[in-house]
Amino acid sequence: MGRPAEGAGGVPATATALLTLRRLVPDFGGLPRPFWVLFGGTLVNRVGGFVIVFLAIYLTEVRGLNAAQAGAVISAYGLGAMGAARSGAPCRIASVAGPC
């Protein structure tokens, strides 16, 4: 097969790329715990929002709904989410821990 491609100074190219990446990306290990909790929550929230796309595929491919029916289900979800956000229900639930 041959030897891996070499970068500067006879070091394999992947090692050189890793060293360059490590130099460019700051060290995140020293960040406080509240940052990581907030980061994790944001990540879960964003991934959860992406699930709606797959809901449409699931409803049409697995459950056998046609496109109009799947659209109605997702529209009902959207209307419910808008109503909950407008009513302030998440804030009232969260206010058990403190003011919202």
C-alpha positions in Angstrom: 0.0 0.0 0.0 2.7 2.5 0.8 3.5 4.9 3.6 1.1 7.7 4.6 1.7 11.1 3.2 4.2 13.2 5.1 3.8 16.7 6.1 6.5 19.2 7.3 9.5 17.7 9.0 8.7 14.1 8.0 5.6 14.0 10.4 2.6 12.2 8.9 0.1 14.7 7.3 -2.7 13.7 9.7 -0.6 14.5 12.7 0.4 17.8 11.2 -3.3 18.6 10.5 -4.1 17.7 14.1 -1.4 19.9 15.5 -2.6 22.8 13.3 -6.2 22.3 14.4 -5.2 22.2 18.1 -3.3 25.5 17.7 -6.3 27.2 16.0 -9.1 25.9 18.3 -8.9 27.4 21.8 -8.9 25.1 24.8 -12.4 24.6 26.0 -11.5 22.5 29.0 -11.2 25.4 31.3 -14.8 26.7 30.9 -17.0 26.6 34.0 -19.7 24.0 34.5 -22.6 26.5 33.9 -21.3 27.0 30.4 -21.4 23.3 29.6 -24.9 22.9 31.1 -26.1 25.8 28.9 -24.3 24.4 25.9 -25.8 20.9 26.4 -29.3 22.3 26.8 -28.9 24.4 23.7 -27.7 21.4 21.7 -30.6 19.2 22.8 -33.0 22.0 22.0 -31.7 22.5 18.5 -31.6 18.8 17.8 -35.2 18.5 19.1 -36.3 21.2 16.6 -34.7 19.2 13.8 -36.9 16.2 14.6 -40.0 17.8 13.0 -38.4 17.1 9.6 -38.1 13.4 10.4 -41.7 13.4 11.8 -43.0 14.1 8.3 -41.0 11.3 6.9 -42.1 8.9 9.6 -45.8 9.8 9.2 -45.7 9.3 5.4 -43.4 6.3 5.1 -44.0 4.3 8.3 -47.5 5.3 9.4 -48.9 5.5 5.8 -50.4 9.0 6.0 -50.6 11.0 2.8 -48.8 14.3 2.5 -51.9 16.4 3.4 -52.6 14.3 6.6 -48.9 14.5 7.7 -49.0 18.3 7.1 -52.1 18.6 9.2 -50.4 16.7 12.1 -47.3 18.9 11.9 -49.5 22.0 11.7 -51.4 20.9 14.8 -48.0 20.5 16.5 -47.0 24.0 15.4 -50.2 25.6 16.5 -49.9 23.9 19.9 -46.3 25.1 20.3 -47.3 28.6 19.4 -50.2 28.6 21.8 -48.0 27.3 24.6 -45.4 29.9 24.0 -48.0 32.7 23.9 -49.7 31.5 27.0 -46.5 31.6 29.0 -47.0 28.1 30.2 -43.2 27.2 30.0 -42.5 30.3 32.1 -45.1 29.4 34.7 -43.7 25.9 35.0 -40.2 27.1 35.2 -41.1 29.8 37.8 -41.4 27.0 40.4 -37.6 27.3 40.7 -37.6 31.1 40.7 -39.0 34.2 38.9 -39.3 34.0 35.1 
